[in-house]
Amino acid sequence: MKTAAFLAATSAAVLCLGLAACSSAPKLNIPETTSAAQFKEAAPWAAAQPADALARGPWWTLYGDTRLNALEQKLLDNSPDLGAAFARYQQARGSAEQTRASQYPTLSATGNLQRDQQSQNRPLRVLGPLSPDQYGSYTVGLDLEYEFDLWGRVNNLVAAGNFDLQAAHADLESARLSLQAQLADTYFTLCGLDRDSGLLREAVINYSKALDLTISRHNGGIASGLDVARAQTQLESSRSQLQQTSAQRAVLEHAVAALVGESASNFTLAPQTAELPLPDVPPGLPSELLQRRPDVAAAQRRMASANASIGVAKSAFFPSVTLSALAGYQSANMNNLLQSPNLYWAIGPSLFLTIFDAGKHRAEVARVQAVLAERAANYRSTVLGAFQQVEDYLALLKHYSNAAASERAATVAAQRALDLATNRYREGAANYLEVVTAQSAMLQSQRTALDLSTRQRRASVQLVKALGGGWNISED
């Protein structure tokens, strides 16, 4: 009789396992996004290669700056922001592992060793007044629980957890890339200010010499006091600009310190006046490069997670079946606890089905479907934004390059104008206003050329970020 009961329970469990292949999750449809076969701001065009073959290494080494390389490594080792991002990923991994555990049976051990005193006036007292007031209760046993995944609820929960974990990993990569790009952008801006300070210091020296010349001519009765005032104004203005640039440089140095995880009070970067190389953008950047962007990957994974969650919500309309099994020993006497007469066991499935919930399950399905719609829209927005960013920075690089060429020509012309104005002033053929005007034009042209150079490097960093971490420079 006991054997028949056990076989019946086992047969029910096998039947439930056979039904466990069902799933209520709909097929995932990735939203179509309007994309071009090529980036319009880059030409000529080359055939795209598979995204998994593209370079993903330390892209900042393209700039050939050993100090930047060291700073980027220090960021990877010490950045508190990156540490926080990694901790968030660890949290997501722990949650996913917890969810995956629901696929397997839960086995727990129980033990209860106690001495009981029962009330003499307890209702329905066992054995009436003949039962002892004090007695022992000793139990040890095992309890097993397993939910049969009839409608794919557990599998969809696990799938959603895995997709969330992948999205969290993409978030970690996105945070790493963003911090790396922020550090490089800040560093190039700082280096640009160093070069700008060099120009201004040189200008201060030249303007001091010009002021001395003007004072000498004024003392000799050749130049007017107005010429001296103009020369003095030009000198003090350049000194003011130098101090303002130094202030900006100090703030950026503090920002670099925070990015690499060091105290701004103890961190110093020596001035960098050498021009850093600008890496060439290879022709024919393929649109498939965007597949490497971690934010695009994260958006797609979160959409897949919401799709699996729909299956979880729909499974609530169907009955859930759980197999329970327990066995152990129980006795009022501790000495003979582990003997066959004290053995107990129970096994069998239990079924749970909601008959009426006032639309609660239906509302949950509608909610999760709305979440999927939102995440699909976010995915499309992320992809379109990625194409926009790449086009933006390709356009900036192209037009900054053209502007830099024109500005270099303007600087040559400004230098010629300054030489002519200075010679005319020394010969008494012009007043000092011409010299001041030519000096201002020359300094402005030099600073604009330098600013364009800095902007080119900053745009190249943002292009690297927009492409998900660089490009394959070995592409033909």
Summary of the structure (lengths in Angstrom):
residues: 476
radius of gyration: 37.9
end to end distance: 78.8
largest distance: 134.2
contacts: 1398
relative contact order: 0.16
helix: 64%
strand: 10%
